[in-house]
Amino acid sequence: MTKSTLWLVLLAVLLSSYFVVAEPDKKIRIYHDSDYSNHNESALAMKMGFMTALAHVDHKVQGFNIEFVEKDHRGNSNRSLLHMRQFLKDPEALLVLGGLHSPPYIKNRTYINESEILLLVPWAAGGPITRYPNESNWVFRVSIDDTKAGYKMANFAVDKLACKTPHMLLERTPWGESNEKTMRKALSNRSFNKEELKVTWFNWNTQLNRSKIILRDIVNSPADCILFVGNAIEGQYFVNAMASLPKNLRLPIVSHWGITGGNFYHEVKNQLESHVSLNFIQSCFSFKHNPLTDEAMQVIKEAKALFPEHALDLKTLSAPAGFIHSYDFGKILIAALRQTPLTGNMKQDRKRLKSALENLQQPVNGLIKTYKTPFSQWEKTNPDAHEALGLDDICMASFDKWGGIDVLPNVLQESR
């Protein structure tokens, strides 16, 4: 081989190496459609939990780098729909991680499923979200489900608080409406007369003066406890309004977990310390459990290393359920991706990943539990097919004096 030929060969090798190195990294994008404006605590908790799970595979899968994209819908269903449309136009977008609010996914459910958008829901609890009425169902949930949450709240009020005349106080949204149906059914199963079960509706952005008027009407009725479904912003005003009443007129509040999605505790700390009774639902895991599992200990270590700027204390983290559910969902996703050869054709890869989620071959160790086939193919005779958590995974809870969440033992008899 002549010198000139040798140089040509070497040049070809160098150029080849250059283009291999310079070729853009293969990517898959995960869109996080959430409320980063009004309920930033919940959005951030979900992001941190999900990314902590993905750290197990160094945020890579099959040569693809996983990119997490924050999309702030601000609690607005139309903005959420815009994000779904942006997702479909992105050739590297694999799936959407949902957020706190149910209304966007209830309102846009037909579009999501007809467009074959793979949506993983770690928070929003509205019952219809995962129950699209045919097998083309692209929404999966690792969270509390309102077809079960109302039973837990109602039974706790009756069994633990000895409530004789519960009054429903619900936000006027599809989420509130789905909870009304569940709680009416739960209470009628406990021999309550449906006609005697009263409900008061409130709108988003209900503030202190309106909250006081609403509570004044409720305490002047036969009600002896309140079943509350609302988010942190409105919830803080109702707790403040309750604290403004004389102690002998205050009613215990049994709340959905929406109140834990923002800066709620720090806004009502003094009111809770002045003897306002408040309990709320959570999934049955807490970083305050003692002793913690090996999985939980490792998660704490990984999360602190991954997010040093937040000085994480997972025992007092705001919106801890967002972290817990998203972490478990991330672990389930990793297991499903191991069963899904990725091609780079995202439409095709979504279909394969959906099938893998419905047919997981190996158990997945999570924080809440070990998931054994958490999902199956959806059909009308199996309405919980895309629900990873059941009634046994839901507990009642309360705040401690530092804002941490104490999960109560799940010992009450459930009536369904």
C-alpha positions in Angstrom: 0.0 0.0 0.0 1.4 3.3 -1.0 1.7 6.3 1.4 -1.0 8.2 -0.5 -3.3 5.2 -0.3 -2.6 4.8 3.4 -3.4 8.5 4.1 -6.6 8.2 2.2 -7.6 5.2 4.3 -6.7 7.0 7.5 -8.7 10.1 6.3 -11.7 7.9 5.6 -11.5 6.3 9.1 -11.2 9.7 10.7 -14.1 11.2 8.7 -16.2 8.1 9.5 -15.5 8.5 13.2 -16.2 12.2 13.1 -19.7 11.7 11.6 -20.5 8.9 14.1 -19.6 11.2 17.0 -21.3 14.2 15.4 -24.5 12.4 14.7 -27.2 13.9 17.0 -28.2 11.6 19.9 -31.3 9.7 19.4 -34.1 11.1 21.7 -37.4 10.2 23.1 -39.4 13.0 24.7 -41.8 12.7 27.6 -44.2 15.7 27.9 -45.3 16.6 31.4 -48.7 18.2 31.0 -49.2 19.8 34.5 -50.0 22.9 36.4 -46.6 24.5 37.0 -48.3 27.9 37.8 -51.0 27.5 40.4 -50.0 24.1 41.8 -46.3 24.1 41.2 -45.6 21.9 44.3 -47.5 19.0 42.8 -46.0 19.4 39.3 -42.5 19.5 40.8 -43.1 16.5 43.0 -44.3 14.5 40.0 -41.3 15.5 37.9 -38.9 14.6 40.7 -40.5 11.2 41.3 -40.5 10.3 37.7 -37.0 11.4 37.0 -35.7 9.6 40.1 -37.1 6.3 38.7 -35.6 7.0 35.3 -32.2 7.5 37.0 -32.2 3.7 37.4 -31.4 3.5 33.7 -29.4 6.7 33.5 -32.3 8.4 31.6 -31.5 6.2 28.6 -33.2 3.3 26.9 -32.1 1.3 23.9 -29.7 4.0 22.8 -32.3 6.8 23.1 -31.8 9.6 25.6 -34.9 10.4 27.5 -35.8 14.1 27.5 -38.4 15.4 30.0 -40.4 18.4 28.8 -42.3 20.6 31.2 -45.7 21.8 29.7 -47.6 24.2 31.9 -51.4 24.0 31.3 -52.2 26.2 34.3 -55.2 24.1 35.1 -56.8 25.1 31.7 -58.3 22.3 29.6 -57.7 24.2 26.4 -54.0 24.7 27.1 -53.8 21.0 27.9 -55.4 20.2 24.5 -52.8 22.5 22.8 -50.0 20.5 24.5 -51.6 17.2 23.1 -51.5 18.7 19.6 -47.9 19.8 20.0 -47.1 16.3 21.2 -48.5 14.7 18.1 -46.4 17.0 15.9 -43.2 16.1 17.7 -41.6 13.1 15.9 -39.6 12.3 19.0 -42.4 12.4 21.5 -43.3 9.0 23.1 -45.8 9.7 25.9 -47.4 12.3 28.1 -47.2 12.3 31.8 -50.3 13.8 33.3 -50.8 16.3 36.1 -53.0 17.1 39.1 -56.2 18.3 37.4 -58.9 15.9 36.2 -61.0 18.2 34.0 -58.5 18.4 31.1 -58.4 14.7 30.7 -62.1 14.2 31.1 -62.9 17.0 28.7 -60.3 15.9 26.1 -60.6 12.2 26.6 -62.1 11.4 23.2 -59.3 13.4 21.4 -56.6 11.7 23.5 -57.8 8.2 22.7 -58.8 8.8 19.1 -55.3 10.4 18.5 -53.6 7.4 20.2 -51.8 9.6 22.7 -50.2 7.5 25.4 -51.1 9.2 28.7 -49.8 8.1 32.0 -51.6 9.7 35.0 -49.9 9.8 38.4 -52.4 12.2 40.1 -55.7 13.3 38.4 -58.3 11.1 40.1 -61.5 11.7 38.0 -63.2 8.3 37.4 -63.9 8.7 33.7 -60.3 9.4 32.8 -59.3 5.7 32.3 -62.6 4.4 31.2 -63.0 5.3 27.5 -65.8 3.0 26.4 -63.9 0.8 23.9 -60.6 -1.1 23.7 -58.9 1.9 22.1 -58.1 3.2 25.6 -54.7 5.0 25.8 -54.8 6.3 29.4 -53.2 4.5 32.3 -53.3 5.5 35.9 -51.2 5.0 39.1 -53.2 7.1 41.4 -56.3 7.3 43.5 -59.4 6.7 41.5 -62.6 8.6 42.3 -64.8 5.5 41.7 -63.1 4.3 45.0 -62.1 7.5 46.8 -65.6 8.5 47.7 -66.1 5.2 49.5 -63.0 5.7 51.6 -64.0 9.3 52.5 -67.7 8.4 53.3 -66.8 5.3 55.3 -64.2 7.2 57.3 -66.7 9.9 58.1 -69.3 7.4 59.2 -67.1 4.8 61.0 -64.4 6.9 62.5 -66.1 10.3 63.0 -69.6 8.9 63.7 -71.0 11.3 61.2 -74.9 11.1 61.0 -75.6 13.9 58.5 -72.6 14.4 56.1 -72.7 17.4 53.7 -70.9 17.3 50.4 -68.9 20.5 49.5 -67.7 20.0 46.0 -66.0 22.1 43.3 -68.2 22.6 40.2 -66.2 20.6 37.7 -66.4 17.1 36.2 -64.1 16.0 39.0 -66.5 17.2 41.6 -69.5 15.7 39.8 -67.8 12.3 39.6 -67.2 12.4 43.3 -70.8 13.3 44.0 -72.0 10.2 42.3 -69.5 7.9 44.1 -70.2 9.4 47.6 -74.0 9.3 47.1 -73.7 5.6 46.2 -71.3 5.0 49.1 -73.6 6.7 51.6 -76.8 5.1 50.2 -75.1 1.7 50.8 -74.8 2.8 54.4 -78.6 3.3 54.7 -78.5 7.1 54.1 -81.5 8.4 52.2 -80.3 9.9 48.9 -82.8 12.7 49.1 -81.4 13.7 52.5 -77.8 13.9 51.3 -77.1 17.6 50.6 -74.5 19.1 48.3 -73.1 22.6 48.0 -71.2 23.5 44.9 -68.4 26.1 44.6 -66.4 27.5 41.7 -62.7 27.8 41.2 -61.2 30.9 42.8 -63.8 30.9 45.6 -62.1 33.1 48.2 -62.5 33.8 51.9 -65.7 35.9 52.1 -67.7 33.5 49.8 -66.3 30.5 51.8 -67.6 32.0 55.0 -71.1 32.5 53.6 -71.1 28.9 52.3 -69.9 27.5 55.6 -72.4 29.6 57.6 -75.2 28.0 55.6 -73.8 24.5 56.2 -73.3 24.8 59.9 -76.9 26.2 60.2 -78.2 23.0 58.6 -78.4 19.5 60.2 -74.9 18.7 58.9 -72.4 17.3 61.4 -69.4 16.8 59.0 -68.2 18.0 55.6 -67.0 15.8 52.7 -64.8 18.2 50.7 -63.6 17.8 47.1 -61.4 20.7 46.0 -57.8 21.8 45.5 -55.3 23.6 47.7 -56.2 27.2 46.7 -59.9 26.9 47.5 -59.3 24.5 50.4 -57.2 27.0 52.3 -60.1 29.5 52.3 -62.6 27.0 53.6 -60.2 26.0 56.4 -59.7 29.6 57.2 -63.4 30.2 57.2 -64.0 27.2 59.4 -61.4 28.5 61.9 -63.2 31.8 62.0 -66.3 30.1 63.5 -66.8 29.6 67.2 -65.4 26.2 68.3 -68.8 24.8 69.1 -69.9 25.4 65.5 -66.9 23.9 63.7 -67.5 20.7 61.7 -64.8 18.1 60.9 -63.7 18.1 57.3 -63.0 14.9 55.4 -61.2 15.9 52.2 -60.1 14.6 48.9 -56.3 14.8 48.4 -56.5 17.8 46.1 -55.7 20.0 49.0 -52.2 18.5 49.2 -51.3 19.6 45.7 -50.0 23.1 46.6 -48.8 25.2 49.5 -51.9 24.3 51.5 -50.4 23.3 54.8 -48.2 26.4 55.2 -51.3 28.6 54.5 -53.5 26.9 57.2 -50.9 25.8 59.8 -52.2 28.1 62.5 -55.8 27.3 61.8 -55.2 23.6 62.0 -53.4 24.1 65.3 -56.5 26.0 66.6 -58.5 22.8 66.4 -59.9 22.6 62.9 -60.4 18.8 62.3 -59.1 17.8 58.9 -58.4 14.4 57.4 -57.8 13.5 53.7 -57.1 10.5 51.5 -53.7 9.4 50.4 -52.2 6.2 48.9 -51.0 3.9 51.7 -47.3 4.7 51.6 -45.4 7.4 53.5 -41.7 8.3 53.7 -42.5 8.6 57.4 -43.0 4.9 57.7 -40.6 3.2 60.1 -38.8 1.1 59.2 -38.6 2.1 55.5 -38.1 -0.6 52.9 -34.8 -0.9 51.1 -36.5 0.5 48.0 -37.6 3.6 49.9 -34.2 4.2 51.5 -32.5 4.0 48.0 -35.1 6.4 46.6 -34.3 9.0 49.2 -30.6 8.7 48.5 -31.1 9.0 44.7 -33.6 11.9 44.9 -31.3 13.9 47.1 -28.4 13.4 44.7 -30.5 14.2 41.6 -32.1 17.4 43.0 -29.5 18.9 45.4 -30.9 22.4 44.8 -34.1 21.5 46.5 -32.6 20.2 49.8 -35.1 17.4 49.7 -36.7 16.1 52.8 -39.2 13.5 51.5 -40.8 13.3 54.9 -42.1 16.9 54.6 -42.2 17.3 50.8 -45.2 19.2 49.6 -47.5 17.0 47.5 -45.7 13.8 48.4 -48.2 11.6 46.5 -47.1 13.2 43.3 -43.5 12.0 43.9 -44.6 8.5 45.1 -47.0 7.8 42.3 -44.7 9.1 39.6 -41.8 7.1 40.9 -43.8 3.9 40.8 -45.1 4.8 37.3 -41.6 5.4 36.2 -40.5 2.0 37.4 -43.5 0.4 35.6 -42.6 2.3 32.4 -39.0 1.0 32.5 -40.3 -2.5 32.8 -42.6 -2.0 29.8 -39.8 -0.5 27.8 -37.7 -3.6 28.4 -40.5 -5.5 26.5 -40.7 -2.9 23.7 -38.0 -2.8 21.0 -38.0 0.9 20.0 -37.8 1.7 16.3 -37.8 5.5 16.4 -41.2 5.5 14.7 -43.0 7.0 17.7 -46.5 6.1 16.5 -45.5 2.5 16.1 -43.5 2.5 19.4 -46.5 4.0 21.3 -48.6 1.0 20.2 -46.0 -1.5 21.2 -45.5 0.3 24.5 -49.3 0.3 25.2 -49.4 -3.4 24.6 -46.4 -4.0 26.9 -48.1 -2.0 29.7 -51.1 -4.2 29.4 -49.0 -7.3 29.4 -46.1 -6.8 31.9 -44.2 -10.0 32.3 -42.3 -9.3 35.5 -43.4 -7.9 38.9 -42.3 -4.3 39.5 -41.1 -3.2 43.0 -42.5 0.2 43.8 -43.0 2.3 46.9 -46.7 1.6 47.4 -46.5 -2.1 46.6 -45.1 -4.7 44.2 -47.1 -4.4 41.0 -48.0 -7.8 39.5 -49.6 -7.2 36.1 -50.9 -3.7 37.2 -52.7 -3.2 33.9 -54.6 -5.4 31.4 -56.5 -4.8 28.1 -59.4 -2.6 28.7 -63.0 -3.8 28.3 -66.4 -2.9 29.7 -66.5 -6.0 31.9 -63.1 -4.9 33.4 -63.4 -1.2 34.1 -60.3 -1.2 36.4 -58.1 -2.6 33.6 -56.0 0.6 33.4 -56.0 1.3 37.2 -52.9 0.1 39.1 -54.2 0.9 42.6 -57.3 -0.5 44.3 -59.3 0.4 47.3 -56.9 -1.5 49.6 -54.1 0.9 48.5 -56.0 4.0 49.7 -55.7 5.3 53.3 -56.8 8.3 55.3 -54.2 10.7 56.5 -53.6 13.9 58.5 -50.9 16.6 58.8 -48.3 16.6 61.5 -47.1 19.8 63.1 -44.3 20.2 60.5 -46.5 19.7 57.5 -45.5 16.0 57.0 -48.3 13.6 56.3 -49.3 10.8 58.7 -51.0 8.0 56.9 -53.5 6.2 59.2 -53.7 2.4 59.3 -56.1 1.0 56.7 -58.2 -1.0 59.2 -61.8 0.2 58.6 -64.3 -2.1 57.0 -65.2 -1.0 53.5 -68.8 -1.1 52.3 -69.4 -1.1 48.6 
